[in-house]
Amino acid sequence: MENTQWAWAWWSSLVLINIINLAIALVFFRRNKNDPESNSYLKRMKLMGVIFIAVALYRSIFVSSYLEQLAWFDTLANSSVLIRSMALFAELSFAGLFMGAMLKLNDDLRLYRSTEKSFVDTLVSQSPKFLFLCIFIAQFFATTALITKFELLFAIEETLWGMAFISVVPLAIKQLRAVSVSNHSSSELRLIKPFVWINITWLVGYCSYSVFYHLPIEYWPHVLENLKQGNYQILTGIQAVKNALLVVNETRDLSQWGGVGFVIWHTGYFSICAWIVLLLMNGPRLLPARVKEAASVEIQAA
């Protein structure tokens, strides 16, 4: 017996959340920033943020699952290939936001001023670029897996996501410690403090989920067992592409979507991740000291 009682209440709530998120993102995108030194940085962050939030709204309306090509609606707008194409830009934007913010904090907090950095320092300081590279490579595995239906490629994609965020944990800790002992005023750190704490919280949560549950329980044992038993399929050729593009299997049965686990994952992806993106759109950075505070320092010095 199909379980569809959950469907429309959950779907409506998620769509409403993402409509509100997009409205907020557009306000952020249009808002002028009087910070000439960070102008190009802010433009990039705002653009990537709008891309992610817009795709999140589309995907919350046209819910999909790649492997089985499940769809919320029986329409090509719910095509797995179409949604995967959008996800490519959204996921690269998500990675780009983290990379941009963390590299900006390196500069603003002057964490690596020495020209003679050790090899380890170089790895840590440049880890956001490795994060972006991992997620960039993951896009090829995800798209190929969608077309071929070869689950091993999905497992590799998810592993790359885990590696990406694990790689920046040391830098995130260093940035949190730097902010905690910083001599900058609260107003100067107003955008940085929330980011470093949310970044650490996100990394602990996501990396724990990836390392202790998602990869070792949900993905790799199942994939390796299928490989061992020869129980897998690999679709190839133009017909595989057509199937991935045109086949949509409409359903709102909770068991077909993967049960509560899918609901938790999908809800978190298009709510918590979207809220993190809204924070990053503002461009975490060291703000100029306020005139009033600067004047106070001058008086005390005199």
C-alpha positions as CSV (number, residue, x, y, z in Angstrom):
1,M,0.0,0.0,0.0
2,E,1.4,3.4,-1.0
3,N,2.2,5.9,1.7
4,T,1.5,9.3,0.2
5,Q,-0.1,11.1,3.2
6,W,3.3,12.9,3.9
7,A,3.7,14.2,0.4
8,W,1.9,17.4,-0.1
9,A,2.4,18.9,3.4
10,W,6.2,18.2,3.1
11,W,6.4,19.4,-0.5
12,S,4.5,22.6,0.2
13,S,6.6,23.5,3.3
14,L,9.8,23.0,1.4
15,V,8.6,25.0,-1.6
16,L,7.5,27.9,0.6
17,I,10.9,27.9,2.4
18,N,12.7,28.1,-0.9
19,I,10.4,30.9,-2.2
20,I,11.2,32.9,0.9
21,N,14.9,32.1,0.5
22,L,14.9,33.3,-3.1
23,A,13.2,36.5,-2.2
24,I,15.9,37.1,0.5
25,A,18.7,36.2,-1.9
26,L,17.4,38.7,-4.5
27,V,17.4,41.4,-1.9
28,F,21.0,40.6,-1.0
29,F,21.9,40.5,-4.7
30,R,20.5,43.9,-5.4
31,R,21.8,45.6,-2.3
32,N,24.8,47.9,-2.8
33,K,27.9,47.4,-0.8
34,N,30.1,50.5,-0.1
35,D,33.3,48.5,0.1
36,P,35.3,49.1,-3.1
37,E,38.2,46.8,-2.1
38,S,35.8,43.8,-1.8
39,N,33.6,44.8,-4.8
40,S,34.6,41.9,-7.1
41,Y,34.6,39.4,-4.2
42,L,31.1,40.4,-3.2
43,K,29.8,40.3,-6.8
44,R,31.1,36.7,-7.2
45,M,29.6,35.6,-3.8
46,K,26.2,37.2,-4.5
47,L,26.0,35.6,-8.0
48,M,26.9,32.2,-6.8
49,G,24.4,32.5,-4.0
50,V,21.6,33.4,-6.3
51,I,22.4,30.5,-8.6
52,F,22.3,28.0,-5.7
53,I,19.1,29.4,-4.2
54,A,17.3,29.6,-7.6
55,V,18.2,25.9,-8.4
56,A,17.2,24.9,-4.9
57,L,13.7,26.4,-5.5
58,Y,13.4,24.5,-8.8
59,R,14.5,21.2,-7.3
60,S,12.2,21.7,-4.3
61,I,9.3,21.9,-6.8
62,F,10.5,19.2,-9.1
63,V,11.7,16.6,-6.6
64,S,13.9,13.9,-8.2
65,S,16.0,10.9,-7.5
66,Y,18.8,10.2,-10.0
67,L,19.3,6.4,-10.0
68,E,15.7,5.3,-10.3
69,Q,14.7,8.6,-12.1
70,L,11.9,9.2,-9.6
71,A,9.9,12.4,-10.2
72,W,7.4,14.4,-8.4
73,F,5.5,15.3,-11.6
74,D,5.1,13.4,-14.9
75,T,6.8,16.1,-17.0
76,L,10.1,16.7,-18.8
77,A,10.6,19.6,-16.4
78,N,11.2,16.9,-13.9
79,S,13.8,15.2,-16.1
80,S,16.8,13.9,-14.2
81,V,19.3,15.1,-16.8
82,L,17.8,18.6,-16.7
83,I,17.9,18.7,-12.9
84,R,21.5,17.3,-12.9
85,S,22.6,20.0,-15.3
86,M,21.2,22.6,-12.9
87,A,22.7,20.9,-9.9
88,L,26.1,21.1,-11.6
89,F,26.0,24.9,-11.5
90,A,24.4,25.0,-8.0
91,E,26.9,22.6,-6.4
92,L,29.9,24.4,-8.0
93,S,28.5,27.6,-6.6
94,F,28.1,26.0,-3.2
95,A,31.8,25.0,-3.3
96,G,32.8,28.3,-4.7
97,L,31.2,30.2,-1.8
98,F,33.1,28.2,0.8
99,M,36.3,28.6,-1.2
100,G,35.9,32.3,-1.7
101,A,35.0,33.0,2.0
102,M,37.8,30.9,3.4
103,L,40.5,32.3,1.1
104,K,39.2,35.9,1.9
105,L,39.6,35.2,5.6
106,N,43.1,34.0,5.1
107,D,44.0,37.4,3.6
108,D,41.9,39.5,6.0
109,L,43.3,37.8,9.1
110,R,46.8,37.6,7.7
111,L,47.1,33.9,8.6
112,Y,49.9,33.1,6.2
113,R,52.0,36.2,5.9
114,S,55.3,34.5,5.7
115,T,56.8,34.0,2.2
116,E,58.6,30.9,3.5
117,K,55.5,28.8,4.4
118,S,56.1,25.1,5.2
119,F,54.7,22.4,3.0
120,V,51.9,21.7,5.5
121,D,51.1,25.4,5.8
122,T,50.8,25.6,2.0
123,L,48.4,22.6,1.9
124,V,46.2,24.0,4.7
125,S,46.1,27.5,3.3
126,Q,45.2,26.3,-0.2
127,S,42.7,23.6,1.0
128,P,39.6,25.6,-0.2
129,K,40.9,25.2,-3.7
130,F,41.2,21.4,-3.2
131,L,37.6,21.5,-1.9
132,F,36.4,23.1,-5.1
133,L,38.5,20.8,-7.3
134,C,37.0,17.7,-5.6
135,I,33.4,18.9,-6.1
136,F,34.2,19.9,-9.7
137,I,35.5,16.4,-10.4
138,A,32.5,14.9,-8.6
139,Q,30.1,16.5,-11.2
140,F,31.5,14.2,-13.9
141,F,31.0,11.1,-11.8
142,A,27.4,12.1,-10.9
143,T,26.4,12.9,-14.5
144,T,28.0,9.7,-15.9
145,A,26.4,7.7,-13.1
146,L,23.0,9.1,-13.9
147,I,23.3,8.1,-17.6
148,T,25.0,4.7,-17.1
149,K,23.2,3.8,-13.8
150,F,26.5,2.4,-12.5
151,E,26.2,2.9,-8.8
152,L,30.0,2.8,-8.2
153,L,30.2,6.2,-9.8
154,F,27.7,7.6,-7.4
155,A,29.8,6.2,-4.5
156,I,32.9,7.9,-5.9
157,E,31.0,11.2,-6.2
158,E,29.8,11.0,-2.6
159,T,33.4,10.1,-1.5
160,L,34.7,13.2,-3.3
161,W,32.2,15.4,-1.4
162,G,33.4,13.9,1.9
163,M,37.1,14.4,1.0
164,A,36.3,18.0,-0.1
165,F,35.0,19.2,3.2
166,I,37.3,17.1,5.4
167,S,40.2,18.8,3.6
168,V,39.3,22.2,4.9
169,V,38.7,21.2,8.6
170,P,42.3,22.2,9.7
171,L,42.0,25.6,8.1
172,A,38.5,26.1,9.6
173,I,39.9,25.4,13.0
174,K,42.8,27.8,12.5
175,Q,40.4,30.5,11.3
176,L,38.2,30.0,14.3
177,R,41.1,30.3,16.7
178,A,42.4,33.4,14.9
179,V,39.1,35.1,15.3
180,S,38.8,34.1,19.0
181,V,42.1,35.8,19.8
182,S,41.8,38.7,17.3
183,N,42.4,42.3,18.4
184,H,39.9,43.6,15.9
185,S,36.7,45.1,17.2
186,S,33.3,43.4,17.2
187,S,32.1,45.6,14.4
188,E,35.1,44.7,12.2
189,L,34.4,41.0,12.9
190,R,30.7,41.3,12.5
191,L,30.5,39.1,9.3
192,I,33.4,36.9,10.2
193,K,32.4,35.6,13.6
194,P,29.1,34.0,12.5
195,F,30.8,32.4,9.5
196,V,33.7,30.7,11.4
197,W,31.3,29.2,13.9
198,I,28.7,28.1,11.3
199,N,31.5,26.7,9.1
200,I,32.9,24.6,12.0
201,T,29.4,23.4,12.9
202,W,28.6,22.5,9.2
203,L,32.0,20.7,8.8
204,V,31.5,18.7,12.0
205,G,28.0,17.7,11.1
206,Y,28.6,16.9,7.4
207,C,31.9,15.2,7.8
208,S,30.6,13.0,10.7
209,Y,27.6,12.1,8.6
210,S,29.8,11.3,5.6
211,V,32.5,9.3,7.4
212,F,30.4,7.4,10.0
213,Y,27.1,6.8,8.1
214,H,26.7,7.9,4.5
215,L,29.8,6.3,3.0
216,P,30.4,3.2,5.2
217,I,26.8,2.3,5.7
218,E,24.6,3.7,2.9
219,Y,27.0,3.5,-0.1
220,W,30.1,1.4,-0.2
221,P,29.0,-1.9,1.4
222,H,26.0,-2.1,-1.0
223,V,28.1,-1.1,-4.0
224,L,31.0,-3.5,-3.2
225,E,28.6,-6.4,-2.6
226,N,26.9,-5.7,-6.0
227,L,30.3,-5.6,-7.7
228,K,31.3,-8.9,-6.0
229,Q,28.1,-10.6,-7.1
230,G,28.1,-9.1,-10.5
231,N,24.7,-7.5,-9.7
232,Y,25.0,-4.2,-11.5
233,Q,24.1,-2.6,-14.9
234,I,26.0,-0.2,-17.1
235,L,23.9,1.5,-19.8
236,T,25.8,3.0,-22.7
237,G,25.2,4.7,-26.0
238,I,22.7,7.2,-27.2
239,Q,19.7,5.2,-25.8
240,A,21.1,5.6,-22.3
241,V,21.3,9.3,-22.7
242,K,17.7,9.4,-24.1
243,N,16.4,7.3,-21.2
244,A,18.1,9.6,-18.7
245,L,16.6,12.6,-20.4
246,L,13.1,11.5,-21.1
247,V,12.1,8.9,-18.6
248,V,10.4,10.2,-15.5
249,N,8.8,7.8,-13.0
250,E,6.2,9.8,-11.1
251,T,5.6,8.7,-7.5
252,R,4.9,10.2,-4.1
253,D,5.1,6.9,-2.3
254,L,7.5,7.4,0.7
255,S,8.9,3.9,0.5
256,Q,10.0,4.4,-3.2
257,W,11.7,7.7,-2.3
258,G,13.8,5.9,0.3
259,G,11.7,6.6,3.5
260,V,12.5,9.0,6.2
261,G,16.2,9.1,5.3
262,F,15.5,10.7,2.0
263,V,13.1,13.2,3.6
264,I,15.8,14.3,6.1
265,W,18.5,14.5,3.4
266,H,16.4,16.4,0.9
267,T,14.9,18.8,3.6
268,G,18.4,19.6,4.9
269,Y,19.9,20.1,1.5
270,F,17.3,22.6,0.5
271,S,16.9,24.4,3.8
272,I,20.0,24.3,6.0
273,C,22.4,24.4,3.0
274,A,20.3,27.3,1.5
275,W,20.5,29.2,4.8
276,I,24.3,28.8,4.9
277,V,24.4,30.1,1.3
278,L,22.4,33.2,2.3
279,L,25.0,33.9,5.0
280,L,27.9,33.5,2.5
281,M,26.2,35.8,0.0
282,N,27.0,38.7,2.3
283,G,30.7,38.0,1.8
284,P,32.3,37.1,5.1
285,R,35.2,39.6,5.5
286,L,36.9,42.0,7.9
287,L,34.9,45.2,7.9
288,P,36.5,48.7,8.1
289,A,36.6,50.1,11.7
290,R,33.8,52.6,12.4
291,V,34.7,56.2,12.5
292,K,33.4,56.5,16.0
293,E,35.5,53.7,17.3
294,A,38.6,55.1,15.5
295,A,38.1,58.5,17.1
296,S,37.8,56.8,20.5
297,V,41.1,55.1,20.1
298,E,42.8,58.3,19.1
299,I,41.4,60.1,22.2
300,Q,42.7,57.3,24.4
301,A,46.1,57.4,22.7
302,A,46.3,61.2,23.3
